[in-house]
């Protein structure tokens, strides 16, 4: 691939343009908002100059509702040898393109499974897709050249291609992306009317669960409007589980011992089902989940503290598999939770204590 046209210079479009430009592809940028394309160009994502002729690949990074009309318009101009979109919904845009009389053979729907809570070109990074799944939804009429060009796009962005049926993809992202966004927003909304005394008690658990709620509402409205049925199906199943859980909790308040036992059994069942589901979430680098041991270290909120603790862990010969930081409410201190292989935990604890760190167990 020598040339590409990126339509839409938000987070995803600018990030892939940065990745392509960084690997020698001449990228042309276009956006209905000239400030966004100008910003993306200033970041080194490409040029705002229109291409002189056909580009190898046109990548459409616009809201799902605009994908089909954008592709059809580009095809009428003969803008590229191949066309791909990077929207988060796949079945609807392809059917709409066919309904508009577009060429489905030169088009391939794709979806990089990467993103951030922030949006816009200033949030973009060239490494956004590295190691992340990138779903491709070819059909029997997809031209081989088109598939190869999109596979090259994925390789240049250092992502991992995953081939799926378009409608199966939409059901999958409803479960693993779209419904979690709404659930995060629903829980965070409860904090909006909560007493200040309750909000001050928020810890890392609440921060984890409500992280997605910081996302841009307008962007998510576009996504959810393009995939409402599968998302509603997931939420309907969750609603049934919630009703059963509520009944179990109410039973725990009953005076009758048998009802309390039934309520406890219901709560234990949902917690165990949660354990089983969580164990299926892929672990580091997409491998099978691994069981790590957590070493909690008290640190002060001072420059260089994190660098020092990582350096000390390195001197102990221990690899940090994951890390979380829990800040103490009202104090300039917090806990750094270092996840390590179980066999390495005693070595790390002993080494850090020798270097003066306070370990919480």
N, C-alpha and C positions, 0 to 999 in steps of 0.2 A: 504494500500500500504506500503510495507516494503522496496522495492528496486526499483531503477529507473536508466535508462541509458539516459544521455543527450548527443546528438550528435550536436555539435556546441556550442561554448562557447563565443558567442558575448553578446550583451546587453540582449536580451530576454532569451537565453539559460542559461546564468549565473544567471540572476535574478530569474528565476523559480527554478534553482538548489539551490540557496541560500535559497529560501522560503521552499523548500522541506527538505533540510538539517536541517534548523532551527526547523522543526517540526518532527524530528526523522527519516526521510527516509534516507536510505543509498543510496547516489547518486554517480554513476560512470560517469566520464566525458571523452569525446573524441572529438578531433578536428583535422582537417588536419594541423593546425598550432599548434605545440606543445607549443609554447610560450603562446598562448591564454589559452589553457587548464591548463598549469602550473600556470598562473596568477589566473585563476578562482579557482583552488584548494587552492592556497595560501590565497585567500579571504574567504575560508571556504565553498565553494560551493559544495565540494565533493572530491572524490579521483580520481587520474588518473589511478589507478589500474583497469585492466579489471575485470568484474564480473566473478565469478567462474562458474556460471550456468545461467539459464534464469532469467531475472529480471521481475518484475511485469509489468512495463511500460517502453517502449522506447519512448523518446520525441525527435523529429527531428527538430532542430532549425537551418536549413541551408537555403540558397537562394532558392526561388521557383523552379528554373530550376533544382535543385539537389534533390528535395524532393522525387520524385517517385523512382529514382534509388537508393537512400539511403534506403528507406523503403524496396524495393525489396531485396536489399542485406542483410539487417538485417533479413528479413523473411526467406531467404534461410539458414541463420545460425541458425535460431530458437532462436534469441537473447532475445525475450520477449514474454509474454503472450498477450500483446496488444501493438499497435503502434499508435502514434499520432504525427502530425506535428503542428507547431505553425506559419506557414507562412502566409503572408498577402493575398495570392491568393489561392482559394480552388478548383474551378472546374477543371482547367487544370491538376494539380498534380494527382487528383483522376483518371481522364481519362487515364493519362499516365501510372499510376500504373496498371490499368486494362489491358492496351495494352502490358505491360511487363510481364503479367501473374502473377502479384502479388495477394495476398489474400486481397481483399477489405473488407472481413468480419471482419478481425482482425485489421483493420486500421480505424481511424477516423480523419478527417481533422478538425483542430481548429485554432482559431485566437484570441489571447488576444489583445484587443483594448487599448494598452498602448505602450508607447515608449518615447524616448527623442531625442533631436537633436544630442547628442553625441552617439557614438557607441563603441563596444568593452567591454570586461569584467570589465574594471575599471569604466565604467559608470553604472554598474549594481547595483541594490538595491533589497533587499528581499521584500520590500513593493511596488514594481513597479505596481503590479496588483491589489492592495487592492481597492475594491469598483468599479473596472472597468469592463465593459462588456467583456465577453470571449465567442466568437461565436463558437458553435459546429455545424457540418454539417453531422449528421448521415443519413444513408440511410436505406431502409427496410432490407438490408442484414447485417447491422452492428450488431455484437454479443452483447448481453446484458452485458456480463462481460466487454467488451471493453468500452461501454458507461459508465458503472459504474466506471471503473478505471479513465477515463478521467474526469468524474464529480468529483471524489475524488481529482484529480490533481487541478481542478479549486477551489475546496473548500479549499485545503491546501494553495493555493496562495491567498485565500480570495477575489476572483473575483466573478463576477455575471454571471452565465451561460445563454447564449442566443442561442436558436436553430434556424437555418436558412437553407434554401436550398443553396447549394454551389454556383450556378450561381447567385442567388439573392444576396448572400453575395458579390460576385465580383462586381456586379453592384452598390451595396450600398457603398463599400469602394472606388470605382472610384469617387463617388460624394463627400463623406465626408472626404477622406484621400488623394487619389492619385492625383486628379485634384487640390485640394488646395496646395499640394506641388509644382506642376508645376507653378501655378499662383503666389505663393510666390516667386519662383525663377525668374519668368519672370519680376516681378516688381522690385525685388532686382537687377536684371541685368541692369535695367535702371540707377541705382545709380552708376554702375561701370564706366560709361562714363559721368556722370553729373558733372557740375562745382562744385568745392569745396565749393563755396559760397552757393550753393543749398543744398549740403549734410549736411552742418553745421546747416541747419534749421530743420533737421529731429527731429521729436518729438515722443511721445509714439505711435501715430497712425501708423507711418511708422515702428517702432520697432515691433508692434503687427503683422502687415501684413507680414513683411519679416522674422519673427522668424523662420519659417520652412525652409527658404532658407539656413540656417546654417547646414542643414543635410548633411550626407555623400553622395556625388554623385554616387559612385560606388554601394552602397547599393540600392539607389533608381532606378538606371538603371536596376538592377536585378528585382526589384518589378514591375516597369512599363513595362518591356519586357514580364512579365508574365500576364499582364492584359491590353494590349494595346487597344483592341476594346472598352470596356466599358469606358475607360478614354477618348478615342478619341470622343466617343458619347457625353460625358459631355462637352468637350471643343468645339465641333461643335455647341451645343446649346448656349454656352457662346459667341462664335464668332458671332452668329446671333444677340444676345443681344447687343454685343459691336458695331456691325455695325449700329444697330438702334440708339444706344446712341450717336454714332459719328454724325449721321445725325441730331439728335436733337440738339446737341451742335453747329453744323454748322449753323443750323437754327436760333439759338440765336444771331448769328452775322449778320443776314440779315437785310436789311433796311426795308423790308416789315413787318409791325406790325403783320399781320396774321401768317406769317412764324415764327416770334419770339414767338408768343403765342403757336403755335404748338410745337415748340422746348421745351418751358418751360413745356408744358403738358407731353411731352415724358420723360423728365428728372424727373419730379415729379412722373410719373408712375413707373419708374424703382426704384426710392428711396422708394416708398411705397411698391413695391413688395419685396424689400430688408427688410423693416421693418417686413412684414408678415412672410418672411422666417426665420428671426432672432428670432422671437417670438416662433418658433417651436423647437428651440434648447433646449434640456433639461437643467434644472437649477441645483441647488445644489443637490448632491446625486442622480441625475437622475430624480428628481421630476419636476413638471411643472415649467416653468420659473417664477421667482418672480421679481417684480419691486422693486429695492432698490434705496435709495437716497444716493448720494455721498457727503461726507464731505471731503473737500480738506484742508489739513493742511500743512503749510510751515515748512520744517525742514532743518537743516543744515546737511552736510555730516560729521557727527561725530560719533564715536563709542557709542553705547548704545541709540541712539535717537529713533530707531524703537522700541526697548524694552520698552523704557519709554512711548512712545505714546500708545502702546498696554496695558501697565499696567494702564495708566490713563483712557483708555476706559473701562477697566475692573472695575476700581473703580467707574466709572459712572454707572455700571450695564448694559452696552451696549455690545451686541455680534457683532463682526465684521464678516460680511458674506463673504466679499471678499476684496482684497486690491490690489492697483496698485501703482507703484512709477514712477513718471515722473521727470527725472533729468533736471535741468536747464543748458542750453548750456553755457559753459565758467564760471560757478559759482559753488562753493562748497555748493550747496543747491538744493532743489527740492520740489516737491509736493507729499505728500502721500494721495492717494484717498481712503478713507475708505467707503466701501459700507455697509449700514445698513438698517434695516427696517425703512420705512418712519416715523413711530411714534417715533422711537428712535433718529432721527436726531437732533431735537431741544435740547433734553437732552444731547446728546453728544457734540454738539456745545457749549452749555452753560458751561458744565463741563470742556471742554478743554480750553476754554477762561479763566476760573477761575484759571487754572493751568499755564497760561502764553503762551499757544500755539496761533499762528497766523492762523486764519481761512480765507480761500479765498472763496468768494461766487460770 
